[in-house]
Amino acid sequence: MSHSKLTASQLLNLAVVTVTASLGDTLLARGMKSLGPVSIHHLGELLHAILTPWVGAGIVVLIGFFASYLTALSWADLTYVLPATSIGYVIMALLGHFWLHEYVSAWRWLGIVFITAGVGFVARGPSYTETASPAEEVEEVPQA
Amino acid sequence: MSHTHSLLWDTLMIGAIVLWATAGDVLIASALRKIGDLDRIRAVSGIPGAALAVLSSPRFAFGVVCMALSFFSLLFALSHGDLTLIGPAAASLTFVTNAVAAKFFLGENVDRRRWLAAVFVCIGVALLAH
């Protein structure tokens, strides 16, 4: 059995997942590019990267992403949450085109069409697969 | 670095990101499914109660370790490779590997609609790299 109706707060939660994932990745990329290549023999430099402003800001945003992502996974399937929140890629491309006046190639427009169609497929379906014995209360998980 | 060597290096880095991300996603989704609706728990026990419910789950802890390994794999890859290749390739492949893993490890009802969604988003993200 499955159910599909999401409340307004659950939809807002999915929107937060979408925005924070895109923004966090962008901040990380900006920070790592300014640091330059990290040698495989000096992986400790990755820990140093965490303390830099761009990477640090990215991590803060990604913590917000993680909290909202966990909440979404507690009432929706993984195979629902991931495609549904991928609309963030489309938002970033559209912002780049209309706000930053970046060139968006025909391939990218085609990519936007594919992602939008994929989001449409999953959004019209059920959000959660009920298991035989759904957990109703907090409990320890016996094993990993 | 030769073209073949570079391609192998990129493939290994992308593979590591996808592997750890998929393992992390499945373990965390499994833990949250076991714990139950966090909104409901928060309504009863508040944010500390919801946080305790999540943090006391060993499966969640394993999932976080896998996500951390994926995160550092991504940082390492971003410092070497091209963001326009690494980012979309890892992200798009993860949609498909997660769909497979969710079906077999989480028992999710991955019907034709969800397969189509995973494949369409995978193709779309890959096209964004062009």
Interface residues (C-beta under 8 A of the other chain):
Chain A: S2 S9 Q10 D25 L28 A29 M32 K33 L35 G36 P37 V38 I40 L43 L46 A49 V55 L70 T71 L73 S74 W75 D77 L78 T79 Y80 L82 P83 S86 Y89 A93 S105 W107 R108 L110 G111 I112 V113 F114 I115 T116 A117 G118 V119 F121 V122 R124 G125 P126 T129 T131 P134 A135 E136 E137 V138 E139 E140 V141 Q143 A144
Chain B: D25 V26 L27 I28 A29 A31 L32 R33 K34 I35 G36 D37 L38 D39 I41 S45 G49 L52 A53 V54 S56 S57 P58 R59 F60 F62 F72 L74 L75 F76 L78 S79 H80 L83 G87 A91 T94 F95 N98 A99 A102 K103 L106 G107 E108 N109 V110 D111 R113 R114 L116 A117 A118 V119 F120 V121 I123 G124 V125 A126 L127 L128 H130
